[in-house]
């Protein structure tokens, strides 16, 4: 069984945070849910490189906006993918530090899960894509040689 991918989920709205946490956990992700971006930065700073698979954060928060959180997190762990969500901002220019930005009205649960899946897969690197290609190439070569 594959180990669960770990997602740091940050939102100052506890209700939204609990809904996102439930959505992700029911799809097999391990979620570290935090309402304070400063706590998230502290947790990220004390984590081993590669132990976190995604930072998912709200854009508009009172202590620190999501863009600043992502910028600081990437200073600590440059390879950590980040996804910023916003329920109020529809323009990406406010979220330039993220790998993906999902604006208001464009984020169904299915869309969020698909973006999360892609970002977590990208973090794993090319091994996932090179392993399946090798057996296909060798079986194709065998068929061609016959």
ChimeraX attribute file (.defattr): number of C-alpha atoms within 10 A of each C-alpha:
attribute: neighborCount
match mode: 1-to-1
recipient: residues
	/A:1	3
	/A:2	4
	/A:3	8
	/A:4	13
	/A:5	16
	/A:6	20
	/A:7	24
	/A:8	20
	/A:9	24
	/A:10	29
	/A:11	24
	/A:12	18
	/A:13	13
	/A:14	13
	/A:15	10
	/A:16	13
	/A:17	19
	/A:18	15
	/A:19	11
	/A:20	21
	/A:21	21
	/A:22	13
	/A:23	17
	/A:24	20
	/A:25	15
	/A:26	10
	/A:27	11
	/A:28	12
	/A:29	19
	/A:30	18
	/A:31	21
	/A:32	15
	/A:33	19
	/A:34	20
	/A:35	17
	/A:36	16
	/A:37	24
	/A:38	14
	/A:39	12
	/A:40	21
	/A:41	17
	/A:42	11
	/A:43	14
	/A:44	21
	/A:45	15
	/A:46	10
	/A:47	13
	/A:48	9
	/A:49	14
	/A:50	13
	/A:51	12
	/A:52	22
	/A:53	25
	/A:54	23
	/A:55	28
	/A:56	25
	/A:57	30
	/A:58	27
	/A:59	28
	/A:60	20
	/A:61	16
	/A:62	10
	/A:63	11
	/A:64	13
	/A:65	18
	/A:66	29
	/A:67	21
	/A:68	16
	/A:69	25
	/A:70	29
	/A:71	17
	/A:72	16
	/A:73	22
	/A:74	19
	/A:75	12
	/A:76	16
	/A:77	18
	/A:78	12
	/A:79	15
	/A:80	22
	/A:81	23
	/A:82	27
	/A:83	25
	/A:84	28
	/A:85	24
	/A:86	22
	/A:87	14
	/A:88	12
	/A:89	16
	/A:90	15
	/A:91	13
	/A:92	15
	/A:93	9
	/A:94	17
	/A:95	26
	/A:96	15
	/A:97	20
	/A:98	23
	/A:99	14
	/A:100	18
	/A:101	26
	/A:102	23
	/A:103	18
	/A:104	14
	/A:105	11
	/A:106	14
	/A:107	16
	/A:108	11
	/A:109	12
	/A:110	10
	/A:111	12
	/A:112	17
	/A:113	16
	/A:114	12
	/A:115	17
	/A:116	23
	/A:117	14
	/A:118	10
	/A:119	20
	/A:120	21
	/A:121	15
	/A:122	14
	/A:123	15
	/A:124	12
	/A:125	10
	/A:126	10
	/A:127	8
	/A:128	11
	/A:129	12
	/A:130	10
	/A:131	10
	/A:132	10
	/A:133	10
	/A:134	11
	/A:135	11
	/A:136	11
	/A:137	11
	/A:138	11
	/A:139	11
	/A:140	11
	/A:141	11
	/A:142	10
	/A:143	9
	/A:144	8
	/A:145	7
	/A:146	5
